Amino acid sequence: MSNEYWGICAVDDHCADGAFVADLMLYDRLVVAFPSDDTEAARWERKGWDPNRLERLLARIGDDRLKRVPWRLESRERWGTAYSAARQQETAARTFGLTTTQLTNGFGPHVPSIEVLTTYKSLNVLSDDLGIRRASENVQIPSGAITVIVSHQFLVPHDSRRTEQEVLCMSRELSSDEDVRRKRANLWRWQFDFVAARTWLTPASAPGTAVAEMRELVAEQHEVVRRAKIPTRPQYAFLFGTAVGRSAAEMESRTPPGMAASTSETFVSVGQFAAERLQRGADTASSRPIAVLLSDTHQHFSWV
């Protein structure tokens, strides 16, 4: 498979119940920090990050689905400096992404491109960080930016009769299946293509058309997952992006009113919500779109 989609995990993601089970179903490979030496391991222990638990879980996943990155004193210091600067500049949409930046700094030329994707596990935290609210006619869109959200339901192994590590192994085997990987890649490509800088040209009919297209991709993915006859439960992935026009005046004449479409498995919103800090970051960044991901067990944003 020529293209892979990697998920960057926070340093404490392994502490949660069911850690990495859903992440394996979303990504081809996980990028995970681990303490570089005994001193760092002791610091993790003091913070309650249990490095022994991390090692047990990573052993179950296997190195073919992991990119391990040592977390050193230098990494912490660089992260702290960048975090302080980001907070002072109110670029909150980037602060969680700083761990991503530190973990990908050491990637060599064999990794041709990396999609920097800030990941949230809670809608409340995401909303607080990005300033998300439902848009209205009075919302001032900075520099022609509109918020775009695409979301889909994905299936995650779940069996209360099995141990946490057994379920993790089930997720590892299922998500490594070649057909599952191919369908997952097709869905990722479609979503990133939609949450792109040209989205501002979207006509009024686009959300309905997009939902129909994405629903087919989701149905194909669900079909290959269910073939394995493994107990699963649904979770939801929300990809947020900000599309930026060439000028605010141009956006004023071309941007459609807030609109959305959904099915039981998919959701698309264009301009229906405003994400102040995400848009502010897009205004000062390059033309490369900024994106963040919310992975949750619940549907949100009146998706029915």
N, C-alpha and C positions, 0 to 999 in steps of 0.2 A: 504494500500500500504506500503510494508516494507521499501523501499528505497525512499528517497526524495532528491530533488536537490534544494538547497537554494541559492538565489542570495544575495550577500552582497552589499548594496547600499552606495554610498558616502554620506557624510553629506549634500551635496548641490544638490543631484540628483532631489529632489522634486521641485527645482526652474525652471526646464526646462518645456517648453510646452509639454503637453501630458505625463507628468511624470508618471512612473510606468505602463503605458498601455502595452508597449512591454515587460517589465520585468515580469509582471504577466503571459504572454504567454510563457516565457522562463523557469520560475522557479515555483516550488511547493509552496515556501514560500519566502518572502523577509525579510531580516534582516536590520532594519532601526534604525538609531540613532535619539534620540530626546533630547532636552535640559532638563537637570535633575532638574533645579530650575529656579527661576526668574532671577538670575544673569546671568546664561548661556543663557537663552532666550533673555535677553537684548543684549548680545554679538552677538547672531545670527542675531538679528535685525540690529545691526550696520554693520554686514557683508553683509546684504541684503539677508539673508537666510530665512526670513519670516516663523517663526515657526507656525504662525496661518494657513498659507497655508498648511504646512505639516500636521497639525492636521486634517484639513478638508479632505485631501486626504486619510489619514490613516483611518479615520472614514468610508469612502466609501469602502475601501478594506476589513476591518473587521479583527478581531484578529486571526481568524482561518487561515489566509494566511500571518500573520505577526509574526515576533519576534522583539519586541521593546527592544532597549537597551539604557539606559540612558547615555548621553554623559556628563561627569563630567570634572572638572579641572584636576583630576588625569589622565583621559584618554588623555586629550590634552598634558599634560606634558610627558607621556610615548610615545605618538606618535611623539612629537617633538624631543625627544632624539633619538628614533629609526630612524627617518627620517634623522637627521643629520649624524648619523653613516652610514646609507645606502648610502647617497650621497658621503661621503668621500671615501667609498669603491667602488664607482661606480657600485653598484648593483641596477641600475635604475629599473630593472624589478620588484624589490620588493617594491619600495617606495609607489606605489599606493596600494599595498597589505597590507600596514601597517594599514590602517583603518580596513581592514578585520581582522587582528590579534587583534586589540583592541576590536572590536565588538564581537569576538568569545571567548575572554578570560573568560567570565562569564558563558559560556554554561556548564550545569551540565551533569551528567552521563547519563541522558535520551537522550542526543544527542550523539550516539555512535561514529560517525566519521563525519568530516567536510572536504570537498574539498575546499582548499583555492584557490580561483580563482580571479585574478586581472582583473577588468573589465574596458574597455575603451569605450568611446562614439565617439571617433574621430580617424581616421586612421593617421592623421598628428601627433597627440600627441603620439599615440602608436609607430609610426615609429621613432620619435625623442627619445623616452624613450628606445626603445629596439635596435635601430640601425639596423632596417630591411632594407635589400637591396636584389636585385636579385643576386643570386649566379652565379659564373663562375668557370672555371677550376682553376683560381688563388686564390679562396677563401680558406683560411686555416681554417679548422674546428677544434676548440679547443677540445682536449681530446675526440675525436670521437663523437662529438655531431652533430646531424642533426636537422634542423627545419622542423617540420611537421605541416601542416595547414589542418583542415577540416572545411568546411563551408556548411551551409544549409539555404534555404529560409524558413521563417516561416510567418504565417499570423497573422496580428494584426488588431483588430477592428478599423474602421475609418469611421466616418460619419460627414461630415461638417455641417449637419443640427442640430446636437446635441451639447450640451455643453461639455466642457472638463470632468466634473465630471460624466456626463451621459455615455460618452465613457469609462471612467474608470470603471464604474459599469458593462458595457457590457463586458469588458475584464475580470473583476473579475468573472462574472458568467460563461462565456465561458471557461476560463482557469481552472475553478473548476470542470467542467464536468468530470465524472469518466473516460469516454472513451478518452477524450482529455488528461487527466493526464497520463493514461496508455501509450498512444502513445508517449507522450513527454518523459516519463521515458525510454521507449525502445530506443529512439533516443539518449538520453544522455548517456545511458550505452554503446551503440555502439561507440559513439565518444570518450569517455574516454578510451575505450578498444583499439581503434586505436592509439590515441595519448598517447602511453605508452612506457615504456622503451624497450620493445622488438621490436618496430617498425624498429630498425636498421637492422633486419633480413629480411625486406620486399624485395621480389623479384621484378623484373622489371614490372611484370604484375599487381602488387597490386593496384596502383591508379585506374585503370579501373575497377577492381573487386570491390574495395571499393566504388567507385561512384555508381555502380549498386546496391550494397547492401544498401547504404545510401539512394539512390533515392526511393527504395521501402518503407523504413521507413518514409521518408518525405511525400510520396504520401499517406500513411495510415493516417498520422497526418493531412494533408490537407483535406482528405475526411471527417474525423469526425468533423473538424472545420466548413467546408462548410455545413454540415447538419443543423447547427443552423440557416442558412440563415441570418447571420449578415454581414453587409458590412465590408470588410476587405481590407487591402493593404499589399503587401509583404515587409518584412524587411529581413535582413541577419545577421546571427551570425557566426563569425569566431573564431574557437578555435585553439590557437597556443600552440604547445608543443615542447620540445626538448628531443629527444630520445638519450640516451647515451650508447655507447657500453662498453665492459669491458676494452678495451684499444684502444689507438689511432691506433696502428698497426693493430689490428683486424678490426677496422672500415675501414682502408684504403683498405683492401682486400675485404670487404663485402658491403660497402656502394654503392648503385646504383647511377647512375648519376641523376642530378636533373630531376624530372619528375612530371607531373600533369595530371589530367583528370577532366572533368567537364560535367555537363548537365545544363539545364536551372534552376535547383533547387539545385544542389549540386556541390561541388568543393573539390578536394583533391590534396595536393601538398606535395611531399616528397623530401627534399633536393634542391628544386628549389629556395628557398630564404634562406638568412642567417640572423639570429637575434643575433648580437654579444653579447649583454648584457644578453639576455635570456640564451644563451649557456654558458656564463661565470658563470651565477648563477647556472646552472645545474652542471657545473664542480666542484663547491665548495659545493654543497648541498648533501643531502643524495640521495639514489637511487629513492626516490619518485619523479616522474616527476613534473616539474614546468609547469603550464598552465596559459594562459591569454585569455580573451575573448574580442572580438570587436563586439559590436552590432551597426548596422548602417542601414540606409535606402538605401545604395548604394552597388552595387557589386564592388569588387576590384580585384587586382592582375590578370588582363586580363581574368577574369572569364566570358566567353561568352557561 
